[in-house]
Amino acid sequence: MPSAAVRDITYDEGTEILEVTFVPTGKRYAYRRVPLEVYDAFRLAFSKGTFFNLHIRDAYDFELVGE
C-alpha cells in the first residue's frame, strides 16, 4: 500500500537492521536491533506512518545512512 510518509523499507534479518526512506525528505535511516516481527507488522500495516510513529521511531537506535 502506498504511503504518504514512507517511500521504502528494507530489512536485513541477519543484522536486524531496518532501513526506512521517507517521502518528504528522501532521507534514509537505519534502525538497529529491530525484530523480524516488528518489520513484518510494519510491512503489513495499513498506515506506515502511524505504525512507524507508534512502534519504531522512539523504540530503536538509528542513524542517517543516505539522502
Contacts in CASP RR format, 6 or more apart in sequence:
PFRMAT RR
TARGET T0000
AUTHOR 0000-0000-0000
METHOD contacts of the structure
MODEL  1
MPSAAVRDITYDEGTEILEVTFVPTGKRYAYRRVPLEVYDAFRLAFSKGT
FFNLHIRDAYDFELVGE
1 46 0 8 1.000
1 48 0 8 1.000
3 23 0 8 1.000
3 47 0 8 1.000
3 48 0 8 1.000
3 49 0 8 1.000
4 23 0 8 1.000
4 49 0 8 1.000
5 22 0 8 1.000
5 23 0 8 1.000
5 24 0 8 1.000
5 48 0 8 1.000
5 49 0 8 1.000
5 52 0 8 1.000
6 20 0 8 1.000
6 21 0 8 1.000
6 22 0 8 1.000
6 23 0 8 1.000
6 48 0 8 1.000
6 49 0 8 1.000
6 52 0 8 1.000
7 21 0 8 1.000
7 22 0 8 1.000
7 23 0 8 1.000
7 26 0 8 1.000
8 19 0 8 1.000
8 20 0 8 1.000
8 21 0 8 1.000
8 28 0 8 1.000
9 18 0 8 1.000
9 19 0 8 1.000
9 20 0 8 1.000
9 21 0 8 1.000
9 39 0 8 1.000
9 42 0 8 1.000
9 43 0 8 1.000
9 48 0 8 1.000
10 18 0 8 1.000
10 19 0 8 1.000
11 17 0 8 1.000
11 18 0 8 1.000
11 19 0 8 1.000
11 34 0 8 1.000
11 36 0 8 1.000
11 39 0 8 1.000
11 43 0 8 1.000
13 36 0 8 1.000
16 32 0 8 1.000
16 33 0 8 1.000
16 34 0 8 1.000
16 35 0 8 1.000
16 36 0 8 1.000
17 30 0 8 1.000
17 31 0 8 1.000
17 32 0 8 1.000
17 34 0 8 1.000
18 30 0 8 1.000
18 31 0 8 1.000
18 34 0 8 1.000
18 38 0 8 1.000
18 39 0 8 1.000
18 42 0 8 1.000
18 56 0 8 1.000
18 60 0 8 1.000
19 28 0 8 1.000
19 29 0 8 1.000
19 30 0 8 1.000
19 31 0 8 1.000
19 65 0 8 1.000
20 28 0 8 1.000
20 29 0 8 1.000
20 31 0 8 1.000
20 52 0 8 1.000
20 56 0 8 1.000
21 27 0 8 1.000
21 28 0 8 1.000
22 28 0 8 1.000
22 29 0 8 1.000
25 67 0 8 1.000
26 67 0 8 1.000
27 64 0 8 1.000
27 66 0 8 1.000
27 67 0 8 1.000
28 64 0 8 1.000
28 65 0 8 1.000
28 66 0 8 1.000
28 67 0 8 1.000
29 62 0 8 1.000
29 63 0 8 1.000
29 64 0 8 1.000
29 65 0 8 1.000
30 62 0 8 1.000
30 63 0 8 1.000
30 65 0 8 1.000
31 56 0 8 1.000
31 60 0 8 1.000
31 61 0 8 1.000
31 62 0 8 1.000
32 60 0 8 1.000
32 61 0 8 1.000
32 62 0 8 1.000
33 60 0 8 1.000
33 61 0 8 1.000
34 56 0 8 1.000
34 60 0 8 1.000
38 55 0 8 1.000
38 56 0 8 1.000
41 51 0 8 1.000
41 55 0 8 1.000
42 48 0 8 1.000
42 51 0 8 1.000
42 52 0 8 1.000
42 55 0 8 1.000
42 56 0 8 1.000
45 51 0 8 1.000
END
